[in-house]
């Protein structure tokens, strides 16, 4: 199981409820992958560096979650078919010793 960070830009014209619904849908999906809590950072609306799909701003959300590498293709497939998501990027993060129980156990034995 790897640790991932996914940043999405949601269309700014959605209502507050529609935006929350989109965020919660992905949060539940990530929780189902690992049965671990998902860290969500809602940055709100920000001006875009360039226009995307005719929009000059977007609603930024950052998710930190655990998943298997094969789950990421499913996540990105969902992003692509979701009209509310304008852009996304998902990257694997380096895991610290406290995030990985195997590493902590190995350090204790020494």
C-alpha positions as CSV (number, residue, x, y, z in Angstrom):
1,X,0.0,0.0,0.0
2,X,1.4,3.4,-1.0
3,X,0.7,6.9,0.1
4,X,-0.7,9.2,-2.6
5,X,-1.5,12.9,-3.0
6,X,-4.2,13.9,-5.5
7,X,-4.9,17.5,-6.4
8,X,-8.1,18.2,-8.3
9,X,-9.6,21.5,-9.7
10,X,-13.3,21.5,-9.6
11,X,-15.5,23.8,-11.8
12,X,-16.1,27.1,-10.0
13,X,-19.7,27.4,-11.2
14,X,-21.0,24.6,-9.0
15,X,-23.1,25.3,-6.0
16,X,-21.5,24.8,-2.6
17,X,-23.5,21.6,-2.1
18,X,-22.5,20.2,-5.5
19,X,-18.8,21.0,-4.7
20,X,-19.1,19.3,-1.2
21,X,-20.8,16.3,-2.8
22,X,-18.0,15.9,-5.4
23,X,-15.4,16.1,-2.6
24,X,-17.2,13.6,-0.4
25,X,-17.6,11.1,-3.3
26,X,-13.9,11.0,-3.9
27,X,-13.1,10.9,-0.2
28,X,-15.4,7.8,0.2
29,X,-13.7,6.2,-2.7
30,X,-10.2,6.7,-1.2
31,X,-11.4,5.4,2.2
32,X,-12.7,2.2,0.5
33,X,-9.2,1.5,-1.0
34,X,-7.4,1.3,2.4
35,X,-10.0,1.6,5.2
36,X,-7.8,4.5,6.5
37,X,-8.9,8.1,7.1
38,X,-8.3,10.4,4.2
39,X,-6.8,13.8,4.7
40,X,-8.7,16.5,2.7
41,X,-7.5,20.0,2.3
42,X,-10.1,22.3,0.7
43,X,-8.2,25.3,-0.6
44,X,-11.3,27.0,-2.1
45,X,-11.6,29.0,-5.3
46,X,-8.3,30.4,-6.7
47,X,-7.4,32.2,-9.9
48,X,-5.9,29.8,-12.5
49,X,-2.6,30.4,-14.2
50,X,-4.3,29.9,-17.6
51,X,-7.9,29.4,-18.7
52,X,-9.3,25.9,-18.5
53,X,-12.5,25.0,-20.3
54,X,-13.4,28.7,-20.4
55,X,-12.9,29.2,-16.6
56,X,-10.5,31.7,-15.1
57,X,-10.8,30.2,-11.6
58,X,-11.2,26.8,-10.1
59,X,-11.9,25.2,-6.7
60,X,-8.8,23.4,-5.5
61,X,-8.9,20.3,-3.3
62,X,-6.0,18.2,-2.1
63,X,-6.5,14.5,-1.0
64,X,-3.8,12.5,0.9
65,X,-4.7,8.8,1.0
66,X,-3.4,5.2,0.9
67,X,-4.1,2.9,-2.0
68,X,-2.6,0.1,-4.2
69,X,-1.0,1.2,-7.4
70,X,-3.7,-0.5,-9.4
71,X,-6.4,1.6,-7.7
72,X,-4.9,4.8,-9.1
73,X,-6.0,4.0,-12.7
74,X,-9.6,3.7,-11.3
75,X,-9.3,7.1,-9.6
76,X,-8.0,8.8,-12.7
77,X,-10.7,7.1,-14.9
78,X,-13.3,8.6,-12.5
79,X,-11.7,12.0,-12.8
80,X,-11.8,11.9,-16.6
81,X,-15.5,11.0,-16.8
82,X,-16.6,13.5,-14.1
83,X,-17.7,16.8,-15.7
84,X,-17.1,18.6,-12.4
85,X,-13.3,17.9,-12.4
86,X,-11.4,20.2,-14.8
87,X,-7.9,19.1,-14.0
88,X,-6.2,16.6,-11.8
89,X,-2.8,15.2,-10.8
90,X,-2.0,12.2,-8.6
91,X,1.5,11.5,-7.3
92,X,2.9,8.9,-5.0
93,X,4.6,10.2,-1.9
94,X,7.6,8.9,-0.1
95,X,6.4,7.2,3.1
96,X,8.0,8.2,6.4
97,X,8.8,5.5,9.0
98,X,5.8,6.4,11.1
99,X,3.5,5.9,8.1
100,X,4.9,2.4,7.4
101,X,4.4,-0.1,10.2
102,X,6.9,-2.5,8.6
103,X,9.8,0.0,8.9
104,X,9.0,0.9,12.5
105,X,9.0,-2.8,13.5
106,X,12.4,-3.4,11.8
107,X,13.9,-0.4,13.6
108,X,12.7,-1.7,17.0
109,X,14.5,-5.0,16.5
110,X,17.9,-3.4,16.3
